[in-house]
Amino acid sequence: MTIPSGKIQELAARLRSAAETGKAIAPIRDELAEGGVPAAYAVQQVNTEYYVGHGRRLSGRKIGLTSKAVQKQLGVGSPDFGMLFADMEIPDGEEIALSKLMQPKVEGEITLVLGRDLTHEQLTLTDVMSAVAYALPSIEIVGSRIENWNIRLLDTVADNASSGLYVLGGRPVKLEEVDWRLCGMVMERRGEQVSFGAGAACLGNPLNAALWLARTMVEVGAPLKAGDAIMTGALGPMVAVAPGDVMEVRINGLGSVRAVFGR
């Protein structure tokens, strides 16, 4: 069943208000239930168009729900996606004001940067690999406009896949230099290990996640273009952030990246 456009606009405005005021809102999944996932993406698209119309620039996409365990928890069988904006990118090691975030948590991820467009139908894994210019270690700082992270699939999709900020490492690495399935990730908080994983945790291989996204973006009429960053999904469990935290992610073959949070 289709949800009226007025309702979609209302829910989108509610999420924007939460982001602007820093005051989280109650879950919205019940109000989206009749329209399902398409309705949740419609809310996301309304806010994407709103932000682009008000001067923000798209810089790529993020993939969520790449862990089979998380998919099972939310009762879904595929990932989701959200938009990355240029003003979400934070330089490696630059202090991040917690006032810019809502209920922040961090994840270690691999980010791929495209050197060529991925616009045609029936994309293959070799198409994706040929289009990737380089890879970087990254930290996604997720956040939720929904109270107490009380989310299900429709909540997070509508809320731009629970996006926040992201930090990219500064040393580009070619695809052929890394074993993408076996590359290990360790996240430390001031030297203490708080999360670990490997490329296989991300749909079996981060390149599989990138292929899913590329195909999906063609299907929805918003194909990936040269210069886009693709955050391929968490390699290990997310970790909550506290004032003064310094989080460092190291990924075999890719190097390291830090997120530094203000007090």
C-alpha positions in Angstrom: 0.0 0.0 0.0 1.3 3.5 -0.9 1.6 6.0 1.9 0.4 9.6 1.0 3.2 11.9 -0.1 2.1 14.3 2.7 2.9 11.7 5.3 6.3 11.0 3.7 7.1 14.8 3.8 5.9 15.0 7.4 8.2 12.1 8.5 11.1 13.5 6.6 10.6 16.9 8.3 10.4 15.2 11.7 13.8 13.6 11.1 15.4 16.8 9.9 14.0 18.6 13.0 15.6 16.0 15.2 19.0 16.5 13.5 18.7 20.3 13.8 17.6 20.4 17.5 19.6 17.4 18.7 16.4 15.9 20.2 15.8 12.4 19.2 12.2 11.3 18.2 10.2 8.1 18.8 10.5 5.3 16.2 8.5 5.9 13.0 8.3 2.3 11.7 4.7 1.9 12.6 3.8 5.0 10.5 5.8 3.5 7.5 4.6 -0.1 7.9 1.9 0.0 5.2 4.4 1.3 2.7 7.3 -0.9 3.7 10.9 -0.4 2.6 10.0 1.7 -0.5 8.2 4.2 1.8 11.2 4.4 4.1 13.5 5.1 1.1 11.0 7.7 -0.1 11.5 9.5 3.3 15.3 9.3 2.8 15.0 10.6 -0.7 12.9 13.6 0.4 15.6 14.6 2.8 18.4 14.0 0.3 16.7 16.3 -2.2 16.1 18.9 0.6 19.8 18.9 1.7 21.1 19.1 -1.9 18.7 21.9 -2.6 20.1 23.7 0.4 23.7 23.5 -0.7 25.0 20.2 0.6 27.0 18.1 -1.9 26.8 14.3 -2.3 30.2 12.6 -1.9 29.2 8.9 -2.1 27.1 6.2 -0.4 27.3 4.1 2.7 26.2 0.5 2.9 24.6 -0.8 6.1 23.4 -4.2 7.4 26.2 -6.1 5.7 26.6 -8.4 8.7 24.5 -11.6 8.6 24.0 -11.4 12.3 22.6 -7.9 12.2 20.4 -8.8 9.2 19.0 -11.7 11.3 18.4 -9.3 14.2 16.4 -6.9 12.1 14.6 -9.6 10.1 16.0 -8.7 6.7 17.9 -10.5 4.0 19.9 -7.7 2.3 21.8 -4.6 3.1 20.6 -1.0 3.0 22.1 2.2 1.8 22.4 5.8 2.8 23.9 9.0 1.3 27.3 10.5 2.2 27.6 14.3 2.0 30.8 16.1 1.7 30.3 17.9 5.0 30.2 14.6 6.8 33.8 13.9 6.0 36.3 14.6 8.8 40.1 14.7 8.3 42.1 11.9 9.9 42.9 12.8 13.5 40.9 16.1 13.6 39.0 16.7 16.8 35.2 16.0 16.4 32.8 18.0 18.6 30.3 15.7 20.2 27.7 18.4 19.7 27.7 17.5 15.9 26.6 13.9 16.7 23.5 12.1 18.0 24.0 8.9 20.0 27.3 8.3 18.3 28.9 4.9 17.7 31.9 3.9 15.6 32.6 1.2 13.1 35.8 0.2 11.2 35.2 -0.1 7.5 36.9 -0.2 4.1 36.0 2.6 1.8 36.4 2.3 -2.0 36.8 5.4 -4.2 35.7 5.2 -7.8 37.7 6.3 -10.8 35.0 5.5 -13.3 31.2 5.7 -13.5 29.1 2.5 -12.9 26.1 3.4 -14.9 25.1 0.4 -17.0 22.8 -2.5 -16.2 24.0 -6.0 -15.4 27.1 -4.9 -13.6 29.6 -7.6 -12.7 32.2 -7.9 -10.0 34.9 -7.2 -12.6 33.1 -4.0 -13.6 33.3 -2.8 -10.0 37.0 -3.8 -9.6 37.9 -2.1 -12.8 36.1 1.1 -11.7 37.7 1.4 -8.2 40.6 3.8 -8.2 41.8 3.0 -4.7 40.8 1.9 -1.2 41.2 3.5 2.2 40.8 2.5 5.8 37.9 4.4 7.4 35.8 5.0 10.5 32.1 5.5 10.2 30.6 7.5 13.0 27.0 6.4 13.0 24.2 8.2 14.7 20.5 7.9 15.2 17.7 10.5 15.3 15.5 7.7 16.9 15.4 7.6 20.7 17.8 5.2 22.4 18.7 3.5 19.1 15.3 1.8 19.2 15.4 1.0 15.5 14.2 -1.6 13.0 14.7 -1.6 9.3 12.2 1.1 8.4 13.5 3.5 11.0 17.2 3.2 9.9 16.4 3.3 6.1 14.3 6.5 6.6 17.0 8.0 8.8 19.6 7.8 6.0 20.9 4.4 7.2 21.6 5.9 10.6 24.4 8.1 9.2 26.6 10.6 11.0 30.1 11.4 10.0 33.1 9.5 8.5 36.8 9.7 8.7 39.1 8.4 5.8 42.7 7.4 6.0 45.2 9.2 3.9 47.2 6.5 2.1 45.4 5.2 -1.1 45.9 1.5 -1.7 45.3 -0.4 -5.0 42.9 -3.3 -4.9 45.5 -5.9 -6.0 47.5 -5.1 -2.8 45.0 -6.5 -0.4 43.2 -9.8 0.3 39.8 -8.4 0.7 38.2 -11.4 2.3 40.9 -12.1 4.9 42.1 -8.7 5.7 41.8 -8.2 9.5 40.5 -5.1 11.3 41.3 -4.1 14.9 39.7 -1.0 16.6 41.4 0.4 19.7 40.3 3.0 22.2 43.5 4.6 23.6 45.3 1.3 23.1 42.6 -1.0 24.3 41.1 -3.4 21.8 37.3 -2.8 21.5 36.3 -4.4 18.2 37.8 -6.7 15.6 36.8 -8.5 12.5 37.8 -9.1 8.9 36.7 -8.5 5.3 34.6 -11.7 5.3 32.2 -10.1 7.8 31.1 -7.8 5.1 28.8 -9.9 2.8 31.8 -12.3 2.6 33.9 -9.7 0.9 33.7 -5.9 0.8 33.7 -6.0 -3.0 30.5 -8.0 -2.9 28.9 -5.2 -0.9 30.1 -2.7 -3.4 28.6 -4.7 -6.3 25.3 -4.9 -4.5 25.3 -1.1 -4.0 26.3 -0.4 -7.6 23.5 -2.6 -9.0 21.0 -1.1 -6.6 21.9 2.4 -7.5 21.4 1.7 -11.2 18.0 0.2 -10.3 16.9 3.3 -8.5 18.2 5.7 -11.1 21.0 7.2 -9.2 24.1 5.3 -10.4 27.5 5.7 -8.8 29.9 8.1 -10.5 33.7 8.7 -10.6 34.9 10.3 -7.4 32.2 8.7 -5.3 33.2 7.1 -2.0 31.6 3.8 -1.1 31.7 2.9 2.6 31.3 -0.9 2.3 30.1 -1.8 5.8 31.3 -2.7 9.2 34.1 -5.2 9.6 33.3 -5.7 13.3 30.8 -4.7 16.0 30.0 -1.0 16.5 31.3 0.7 19.7 29.7 3.5 21.6 31.6 6.8 21.9 32.3 8.8 25.1 33.8 12.4 25.4 37.5 12.4 25.0 37.7 9.0 23.2 40.4 8.4 20.6 39.5 5.5 18.3 42.0 4.0 16.0 41.3 1.5 13.3 44.0 -0.6 11.7 43.2 -2.8 8.7 45.8 -5.3 7.3 47.2 -4.0 4.0 45.4 -0.6 4.3 47.0 1.1 7.3 45.3 3.0 10.0 42.9 5.9 10.7 41.8 7.8 13.8 38.7 9.5 15.1 39.4 11.9 18.0 36.4 13.1 20.0 36.3 16.3 22.0 35.5 16.5 25.7 
